[in-house]
Amino acid sequence: MEAIRQTVKVKNHTINIILPEDFNADLVDVIILPSQNNEYSIPQWQINEVRERTLEFFKNPSIALDFDDVMKDLENDL
């Protein structure tokens, strides 16, 4: 499943959503919520953590975990 999130301007109770060229669906669900915050800021500590983990991965790609294995481990712990 592919999801697209956009913040769009409402004009005269109307919105216009332009989908990417590679979005291929004949039927979509649309959920409209008022925007609470036009700017989302990622905390600096989280940016630093992602950068550090990315550098560690590039140094040693074998440390990466397989998604399916992680999901199985989580299910087994529940």
N, CA, C and O atoms as a Tinker XYZ file with bonds, in Angstrom:
   312  protein
     1  N      0.841000   -1.172000    0.000000    73     2
     2  CA     0.000000    0.000000    0.000000    64     1     3
     3  C      0.885000    1.233000    0.000000    63     2     4     5
     4  O      1.885000    1.297000    0.714000    81     3
     5  N      0.511000    2.190000   -0.794000    73     3     6
     6  CA     1.238000    3.446000   -0.867000    64     5     7
     7  C      0.375000    4.540000   -0.272000    63     6     8     9
     8  O     -0.822000    4.613000   -0.552000    81     7
     9  N      0.967000    5.382000    0.539000    73     7    10
    10  CA     0.233000    6.500000    1.140000    64     9    11
    11  C      0.919000    7.797000    0.757000    63    10    12    13
    12  O      2.146000    7.870000    0.678000    81    11
    13  N      0.124000    8.801000    0.525000    73    11    14
    14  CA     0.633000   10.135000    0.194000    64    13    15
    15  C      0.023000   11.103000    1.183000    63    14    16    17
    16  O     -1.187000   11.106000    1.407000    81    15
    17  N      0.868000   11.917000    1.766000    73    15    18
    18  CA     0.363000   12.939000    2.674000    64    17    19
    19  C      0.720000   14.289000    2.093000    63    18    20    21
    20  O      1.873000   14.546000    1.749000    81    19
    21  N     -0.266000   15.139000    1.987000    73    19    22
    22  CA    -0.056000   16.485000    1.477000    64    21    23
    23  C     -0.823000   17.466000    2.351000    63    22    24    25
    24  O     -1.881000   17.140000    2.890000    81    23
    25  N     -0.289000   18.644000    2.481000    73    23    26
    26  CA    -1.033000   19.741000    3.077000    64    25    27
    27  C     -1.400000   20.657000    1.926000    63    26    28    29
    28  O     -0.525000   21.171000    1.229000    81    27
    29  N     -2.689000   20.859000    1.728000    73    27    30
    30  CA    -3.152000   21.652000    0.592000    64    29    31
    31  C     -4.008000   22.809000    1.081000    63    30    32    33
    32  O     -4.644000   22.737000    2.132000    81    31
    33  N     -4.008000   23.857000    0.307000    73    31    34
    34  CA    -4.766000   25.062000    0.631000    64    33    35
    35  C     -6.215000   24.890000    0.189000    63    34    36    37
    36  O     -6.480000   24.440000   -0.926000    81    35
    37  N     -7.153000   25.250000    1.071000    73    35    38
    38  CA    -8.570000   25.198000    0.738000    64    37    39
    39  C     -8.976000   26.555000    0.177000    63    38    40    41
    40  O     -8.733000   27.592000    0.794000    81    39
    41  N     -9.599000   26.537000   -1.007000    73    39    42
    42  CA   -10.098000   27.769000   -1.626000    64    41    43
    43  C    -11.551000   27.564000   -2.009000    63    42    44    45
    44  O    -11.881000   26.663000   -2.780000    81    43
    45  N    -12.403000   28.395000   -1.474000    73    43    46
    46  CA   -13.840000   28.303000   -1.754000    64    45    47
    47  C    -14.377000   26.899000   -1.484000    63    46    48    49
    48  O    -15.121000   26.342000   -2.291000    81    47
    49  N    -13.995000   26.343000   -0.354000    73    47    50
    50  CA   -14.428000   25.004000    0.063000    64    49    51
    51  C    -14.039000   23.915000   -0.944000    63    50    52    53
    52  O    -14.734000   22.907000   -1.069000    81    51
    53  N    -12.938000   24.120000   -1.652000    73    51    54
    54  CA   -12.485000   23.170000   -2.661000    64    53    55
    55  C    -10.994000   22.913000   -2.484000    63    54    56    57
    56  O    -10.234000   23.818000   -2.139000    81    55
    57  N    -10.584000   21.672000   -2.723000    73    55    58
    58  CA    -9.164000   21.343000   -2.737000    64    57    59
    59  C     -8.831000   20.647000   -4.046000    63    58    60    61
    60  O     -9.695000   20.047000   -4.685000    81    59
    61  N     -7.567000   20.737000   -4.432000    73    59    62
    62  CA    -7.082000   20.076000   -5.637000    64    61    63
    63  C     -5.858000   19.260000   -5.247000    63    62    64    65
    64  O     -4.886000   19.801000   -4.721000    81    63
    65  N     -5.907000   17.965000   -5.504000    73    63    66
    66  CA    -4.802000   17.081000   -5.163000    64    65    67
    67  C     -4.231000   16.509000   -6.449000    63    66    68    69
    68  O     -4.949000   15.877000   -7.225000    81    67
    69  N     -2.949000   16.727000   -6.676000    73    67    70
    70  CA    -2.271000   16.196000   -7.854000    64    69    71
    71  C     -1.431000   15.006000   -7.407000    63    70    72    73
    72  O     -0.578000   15.126000   -6.527000    81    71
    73  N     -1.685000   13.867000   -8.021000    73    71    74
    74  CA    -0.973000   12.640000   -7.653000    64    73    75
    75  C      0.301000   12.495000   -8.468000    63    74    76    77
    76  O      0.371000   12.971000   -9.601000    81    75
    77  N      1.307000   11.840000   -7.901000    73    75    78
    78  CA     2.545000   11.600000   -8.652000    64    77    79
    79  C      2.273000   10.724000   -9.878000    63    78    80    81
    80  O      1.321000    9.944000   -9.898000    81    79
    81  N      3.109000   10.861000  -10.881000    73    79    82
    82  CA     2.948000   10.102000  -12.123000    64    81    83
    83  C      2.940000    8.597000  -11.879000    63    82    84    85
    84  O      2.222000    7.859000  -12.553000    81    83
    85  N      3.749000    8.140000  -10.903000    73    83    86
    86  CA     3.861000    6.697000  -10.673000    64    85    87
    87  C      2.820000    6.143000   -9.700000    63    86    88    89
    88  O      2.886000    4.974000   -9.320000    81    87
    89  N      1.866000    6.971000   -9.300000    73    87    90
    90  CA     0.791000    6.497000   -8.424000    64    89    91
    91  C     -0.269000    5.833000   -9.282000    63    90    92    93
    92  O     -0.943000    6.494000  -10.071000    81    91
    93  N     -0.417000    4.525000   -9.127000    73    91    94
    94  CA    -1.334000    3.765000   -9.970000    64    93    95
    95  C     -2.437000    3.153000   -9.132000    63    94    96    97
    96  O     -2.258000    2.096000   -8.526000    81    95
    97  N     -3.566000    3.815000   -9.101000    73    95    98
    98  CA    -4.742000    3.280000   -8.408000    64    97    99
    99  C     -5.968000    3.851000   -9.094000    63    98   100   101
   100  O     -6.002000    5.021000   -9.477000    81    99
   101  N     -6.962000    3.009000   -9.240000    73    99   102
   102  CA    -8.206000    3.459000   -9.859000    64   101   103
   103  C     -9.202000    3.967000   -8.823000    63   102   104   105
   104  O    -10.136000    4.694000   -9.161000    81   103
   105  N     -9.004000    3.588000   -7.569000    73   103   106
   106  CA    -9.903000    3.974000   -6.500000    64   105   107
   107  C     -9.049000    4.319000   -5.284000    63   106   108   109
   108  O     -8.131000    3.575000   -4.939000    81   107
   109  N     -9.341000    5.433000   -4.640000    73   107   110
   110  CA    -8.573000    5.838000   -3.462000    64   109   111
   111  C     -9.526000    6.250000   -2.351000    63   110   112   113
   112  O    -10.672000    6.624000   -2.603000    81   111
   113  N     -9.038000    6.176000   -1.122000    73   111   114
   114  CA    -9.763000    6.692000    0.029000    64   113   115
   115  C     -9.166000    8.048000    0.368000    63   114   116   117
   116  O     -7.947000    8.217000    0.362000    81   115
   117  N    -10.017000    8.998000    0.661000    73   115   118
   118  CA    -9.553000   10.337000    1.015000    64   117   119
   119  C    -10.048000   10.650000    2.424000    63   118   120   121
   120  O    -11.240000   10.544000    2.712000    81   119
   121  N     -9.126000   11.033000    3.290000    73   119   122
   122  CA    -9.467000   11.449000    4.646000    64   121   123
   123  C     -9.035000   12.897000    4.773000    63   122   124   125
   124  O     -7.877000   13.228000    4.519000    81   123
   125  N     -9.951000   13.752000    5.161000    73   123   126
   126  CA    -9.633000   15.176000    5.262000    64   125   127
   127  C     -9.685000   15.592000    6.726000    63   126   128   129
   128  O    -10.710000   15.449000    7.393000    81   127
   129  N     -8.567000   16.104000    7.209000    73   127   130
   130  CA    -8.446000   16.592000    8.576000    64   129   131
   131  C     -7.909000   18.010000    8.535000    63   130   132   133
   132  O     -7.082000   18.329000    7.681000    81   131
   133  N     -8.356000   18.857000    9.429000    73   131   134
   134  CA    -7.748000   20.190000    9.476000    64   133   135
   135  C     -6.292000   20.077000    9.901000    63   134   136   137
   136  O     -5.957000   19.310000   10.804000    81   135
   137  N     -5.444000   20.832000    9.256000    73   135   138
   138  CA    -4.022000   20.804000    9.572000    64   137   139
   139  C     -3.785000   21.492000   10.906000    63   138   140   141
   140  O     -4.194000   22.636000   11.106000    81   139
   141  N     -3.126000   20.794000   11.812000    73   139   142
   142  CA    -2.851000   21.339000   13.133000    64   141   143
   143  C     -1.537000   22.102000   13.165000    63   142   144   145
   144  O     -1.360000   23.053000   13.926000    81   143
   145  N     -0.626000   21.654000   12.317000    73   143   146
   146  CA     0.700000   22.243000   12.351000    64   145   147
   147  C      1.266000   22.181000   10.943000    63   146   148   149
   148  O      1.549000   21.094000   10.440000    81   147
   149  N      1.433000   23.313000   10.310000    73   147   150
   150  CA     1.933000   23.330000    8.944000    64   149   151
   151  C      3.395000   22.926000    8.855000    63   150   152   153
   152  O      3.857000   22.473000    7.808000    81   151
   153  N      4.116000   23.088000    9.941000    73   151   154
   154  CA     5.522000   22.709000    9.962000    64   153   155
   155  C      5.726000   21.636000   11.008000    63   154   156   157
   156  O      5.383000   21.804000   12.178000    81   155
   157  N      6.284000   20.546000   10.567000    73   155   158
   158  CA     6.642000   19.494000   11.512000    64   157   159
   159  C      8.148000   19.529000   11.669000    63   158   160   161
   160  O      8.886000   19.468000   10.686000    81   159
   161  N      8.589000   19.626000   12.872000    73   159   162
   162  CA    10.033000   19.663000   13.079000    64   161   163
   163  C     10.477000   18.384000   13.783000    63   162   164   165
   164  O      9.870000   17.938000   14.757000    81   163
   165  N     11.524000   17.827000   13.271000    73   163   166
   166  CA    12.102000   16.624000   13.855000    64   165   167
   167  C     13.106000   17.067000   14.905000    63   166   168   169
   168  O     13.972000   17.893000   14.618000    81   167
   169  N     13.007000   16.535000   16.114000    73   167   170
   170  CA    13.943000   16.943000   17.167000    64   169   171
   171  C     15.392000   16.629000   16.770000    63   170   172   173
   172  O     15.663000   15.618000   16.122000    81   171
   173  N     16.294000   17.489000   17.159000    73   171   174
   174  CA    17.693000   17.332000   16.794000    64   173   175
   175  C     18.272000   16.016000   17.289000    63   174   176   177
   176  O     19.082000   15.404000   16.593000    81   175
   177  N     17.874000   15.567000   18.478000    73   175   178
   178  CA    18.395000   14.303000   19.004000    64   177   179
   179  C     18.031000   13.144000   18.072000    63   178   180   181
   180  O     18.806000   12.202000   17.908000    81   179
   181  N     16.838000   13.228000   17.463000    73   179   182
   182  CA    16.414000   12.149000   16.580000    64   181   183
   183  C     17.188000   12.188000   15.256000    63   182   184   185
   184  O     17.548000   11.143000   14.716000    81   183
   185  N     17.439000   13.374000   14.747000    73   183   186
   186  CA    18.258000   13.529000   13.539000    64   185   187
   187  C     19.650000   12.960000   13.793000    63   186   188   189
   188  O     20.188000   12.224000   12.966000    81   187
   189  N     20.222000   13.300000   14.928000    73   187   190
   190  CA    21.558000   12.804000   15.284000    64   189   191
   191  C     21.571000   11.282000   15.379000    63   190   192   193
   192  O     22.503000   10.631000   14.907000    81   191
   193  N     20.539000   10.726000   15.989000    73   191   194
   194  CA    20.466000    9.270000   16.147000    64   193   195
   195  C     20.399000    8.568000   14.799000    63   194   196   197
   196  O     21.085000    7.569000   14.587000    81   195
   197  N     19.588000    9.076000   13.894000    73   195   198
   198  CA    19.464000    8.472000   12.561000    64   197   199
   199  C     20.781000    8.581000   11.802000    63   198   200   201
   200  O     21.194000    7.628000   11.142000    81   199
   201  N     21.434000    9.714000   11.888000    73   199   202
   202  CA    22.726000    9.879000   11.213000    64   201   203
   203  C     23.764000    8.907000   11.757000    63   202   204   205
   204  O     24.526000    8.307000   10.999000    81   203
   205  N     23.786000    8.758000   13.078000    73   203   206
   206  CA    24.742000    7.846000   13.702000    64   205   207
   207  C     24.478000    6.402000   13.277000    63   206   208   209
   208  O     25.410000    5.662000   12.959000    81   207
   209  N     23.216000    6.009000   13.275000    73   207   210
   210  CA    22.868000    4.637000   12.874000    64   209   211
   211  C     23.178000    4.400000   11.397000    63   210   212   213
   212  O     23.619000    3.316000   11.015000    81   211
   213  N     22.946000    5.412000   10.578000    73   211   214
   214  CA    23.231000    5.283000    9.146000    64   213   215
   215  C     24.728000    5.100000    8.911000    63   214   216   217
   216  O     25.134000    4.249000    8.120000    81   215
   217  N     25.541000    5.890000    9.589000    73   215   218
   218  CA    26.994000    5.749000    9.458000    64   217   219
   219  C     27.457000    4.366000    9.907000    63   218   220   221
   220  O     28.311000    3.757000    9.261000    81   219
   221  N     26.899000    3.869000   11.011000    73   219   222
   222  CA    27.255000    2.537000   11.495000    64   221   223
   223  C     26.864000    1.471000   10.480000    63   222   224   225
   224  O     27.601000    0.507000   10.270000    81   223
   225  N     25.694000    1.647000    9.846000    73   223   226
   226  CA    25.263000    0.680000    8.840000    64   225   227
   227  C     26.209000    0.670000    7.644000    63   226   228   229
   228  O     26.564000   -0.396000    7.140000    81   227
   229  N     26.620000    1.862000    7.187000    73   227   230
   230  CA    27.523000    1.927000    6.041000    64   229   231
   231  C     28.881000    1.298000    6.356000    63   230   232   233
   232  O     29.524000    0.726000    5.475000    81   231
   233  N     29.309000    1.405000    7.604000    73   231   234
   234  CA    30.567000    0.782000    8.005000    64   233   235
   235  C     30.437000   -0.740000    8.045000    63   234   236   237
   236  O     31.380000   -1.462000    7.718000    81   235
   237  N     29.250000   -1.222000    8.453000    73   235   238
   238  CA    29.048000   -2.653000    8.627000    64   237   239
   239  C     27.602000   -3.024000    8.282000    63   238   240   241
   240  O     26.771000   -3.137000    9.183000    81   239
   241  N     27.287000   -3.214000    6.997000    73   239   242
   242  CA    25.909000   -3.514000    6.583000    64   241   243
   243  C     25.338000   -4.797000    7.183000    63   242   244   245
   244  O     24.120000   -4.970000    7.212000    81   243
   245  N     26.184000   -5.686000    7.656000    73   243   246
   246  CA    25.690000   -6.945000    8.222000    64   245   247
   247  C     24.934000   -6.744000    9.540000    63   246   248   249
   248  O     24.273000   -7.666000   10.017000    81   247
   249  N     25.025000   -5.545000   10.131000    73   247   250
   250  CA    24.302000   -5.295000   11.383000    64   249   251
   251  C     22.817000   -5.048000   11.157000    63   250   252   253
   252  O     22.038000   -5.017000   12.110000    81   251
   253  N     22.420000   -4.872000    9.895000    73   251   254
   254  CA    21.016000   -4.610000    9.591000    64   253   255
   255  C     20.165000   -5.822000    9.958000    63   254   256   257
   256  O     20.580000   -6.968000    9.781000    81   255
   257  N     18.980000   -5.547000   10.467000    73   255   258
   258  CA    18.057000   -6.606000   10.842000    64   257   259
   259  C     17.035000   -6.807000    9.731000    63   258   260   261
   260  O     16.604000   -5.849000    9.090000    81   259
   261  N     16.657000   -8.050000    9.512000    73   259   262
   262  CA    15.634000   -8.363000    8.528000    64   261   263
   263  C     14.262000   -8.039000    9.123000    63   262   264   265
   264  O     13.954000   -8.459000   10.239000    81   263
   265  N     13.447000   -7.302000    8.388000    73   263   266
   266  CA    12.142000   -6.864000    8.888000    64   265   267
   267  C     11.276000   -8.049000    9.317000    63   266   268   269
   268  O     10.691000   -8.029000   10.399000    81   267
   269  N     11.193000   -9.070000    8.483000    73   267   270
   270  CA    10.349000  -10.230000    8.796000    64   269   271
   271  C     10.815000  -10.938000   10.068000    63   270   272   273
   272  O     10.000000  -11.387000   10.875000    81   271
   273  N     12.135000  -11.033000   10.236000    73   271   274
   274  CA    12.665000  -11.658000   11.452000    64   273   275
   275  C     12.315000  -10.840000   12.692000    63   274   276   277
   276  O     11.950000  -11.398000   13.727000    81   275
   277  N     12.424000   -9.544000   12.588000    73   275   278
   278  CA    12.087000   -8.677000   13.720000    64   277   279
   279  C     10.612000   -8.810000   14.068000    63   278   280   281
   280  O     10.251000   -8.896000   15.242000    81   279
   281  N      9.762000   -8.828000   13.052000    73   279   282
   282  CA     8.324000   -8.959000   13.298000    64   281   283
   283  C      8.012000  -10.295000   13.967000    63   282   284   285
   284  O      7.177000  -10.346000   14.870000    81   283
   285  N      8.655000  -11.361000   13.548000    73   283   286
   286  CA     8.446000  -12.670000   14.177000    64   285   287
   287  C      8.881000  -12.644000   15.640000    63   286   288   289
   288  O      8.191000  -13.178000   16.508000    81   287
   289  N     10.028000  -12.022000   15.906000    73   287   290
   290  CA    10.514000  -11.900000   17.284000    64   289   291
   291  C      9.520000  -11.123000   18.146000    63   290   292   293
   292  O      9.238000  -11.504000   19.282000    81   291
   293  N      9.002000  -10.046000   17.599000    73   291   294
   294  CA     8.032000   -9.251000   18.354000    64   293   295
   295  C      6.749000  -10.047000   18.623000    63   294   296   297
   296  O      6.200000   -9.996000   19.723000    81   295
   297  N      6.288000  -10.764000   17.631000    73   295   298
   298  CA     5.075000  -11.578000   17.816000    64   297   299
   299  C      5.300000  -12.678000   18.844000    63   298   300   301
   300  O      4.399000  -12.989000   19.623000    81   299
   301  N      6.475000  -13.262000   18.855000    73   299   302
   302  CA     6.777000  -14.324000   19.812000    64   301   303
   303  C      6.853000  -13.796000   21.239000    63   302   304   305
   304  O      6.559000  -14.524000   22.187000    81   303
   305  N      7.246000  -12.538000   21.397000    73   303   306
   306  CA     7.363000  -11.952000   22.734000    64   305   307
   307  C      6.012000  -11.528000   23.310000    63   306   308   309
   308  O      5.897000  -11.298000   24.513000    81   307
   309  N      5.000000  -11.424000   22.463000    73   307   310
   310  CA     3.685000  -10.969000   22.947000    64   309   311
   311  C      2.914000  -12.043000   23.635000    63   310   312
   312  O      1.796000  -11.804000   24.092000    81   311
